[in-house]
C-alpha cells in the first residue's frame, strides 16, 4: 500500500511539471522576456540587451548558469510561461502584483518605477501670456525691485541733498524721485548722465549699487525667463484626475489597461508603446499611460517627440519590478534564493547603478 502511494505521488508530480523545479538547475535555464525598452530589446545585431537583460547576464555569470532566451509578446504571456512551467525565469519590466504572486514566485525588487502619464504640450493663447505678466510671482518680483530702487534712491538722496541739490532736490518728494530715477538708470546701465552723485558718501553708495545691480539684474531676468518659459508650453493633461475627461491610451495586454479599468478609466488599446506615443503626438489621444522610465526612454529616443511630448513627474502609483521564478512545492525556492543573493551582491558592488546609468543616464 505504501509503495502504491509513492507511485501515485510520482505520477502526479510528473503530470504537473509546472509547479516543480529542481533545487539545482542541471540543464540550460529557459528565460522568458519581452521587448520593453530600455529593459529588454534587441540591438542592431539582433542580440538581447537592456537593463533587465544585462542584470540577468550578470546573475548568470556569477552563478555559472547556461540559459536560452524565450521571447513573449507581453508581460501576461511571460507570467503564463513561468506559471505553466514552460520556462524557469521571466525577466523584463514585470510589475510585482498580488495576483501574479499567486501564480509565480517573485525575486526581491530589481527596479523601482512608477506608472506614468505621457501627454502632449500645447502652446498657450496670448491671454495666457498676459496672465503670466499678471501672476503673483511676476508682480512680486516687480514690487520687490521697486522697493529696492526706492531704498537705494533714499540713501543717495540723503548724501546728495545738500552738496548736490540741483540734481537731488532738497524737497523730500522730488528728491526721492530723483534718487529712485538715478538708481534705476544705474542698475540698467542706461546711464543718461543727467544725475550723478558728487559727494563721497553718494559715490560710495553708487559704487556698491553698481556691483549689486549685476546680481539683481541676473536674478530678475531669471525670474521673468522662468515664468515665460514655463507658460510657453503647457501640458494638456496635468494629473490623474484629468484622465477621466480625455482620450487615454495604453498598451494592450499590459497592467496599465487593467489599472485604468479598475479606476473607471477606459483606455484605447495600442499594440505597441511606439504606436501609442505616435497617436499622442498626432493628437489622436490626449494621454498615454505606461511605466515612467519606459515612456521617458522612448520619448528621448525620438527627436520628433521630445519637443511635443512630456512625462508628468508625479506617477499614478509607484511600482516595483521583479524577476518571476517558477514556483516549487517546497516553501524554499532555491532558484529564487540564489537569484536574490546574487542580485544583492550586484547592487552592493555598484554594478546595477552602472547598468542603469548606461541606459537611462545619471
Secondary structure, DSSP 8 states (H G I E B T S, - for coil): -HHHHHHHHHHHHHH-GGG---SS--S-EEEEE--BTTTBEE-TTS-EESHHHHHHHHHHHHHT--EEEEE-SSHHHHHHHHHTTS-SEE-SS-B--HHHHTTSEE-S--EEEEEEEEEEEEE--HHHHHHHHTSHHHHHHHHHHHHHHHHHHHHHHHHHHHHTTTTS-SSHHHHHHHHHHHHHHHHTT---SS----SHHHHHHHHHHHHHHHHHHHHHHHHHHHHHHHHHEEES--SGGGGGGS-EEEETTSHHHHHHHHTT--EEEESSHHHHHHHHHTTS-SEEEEEHHHHHHHHHT-HHHHTTEEE-SS-SEEEEE--EE---SSSS-HHHHHHHHHHHHHHHHTHHHHHHHHHH--
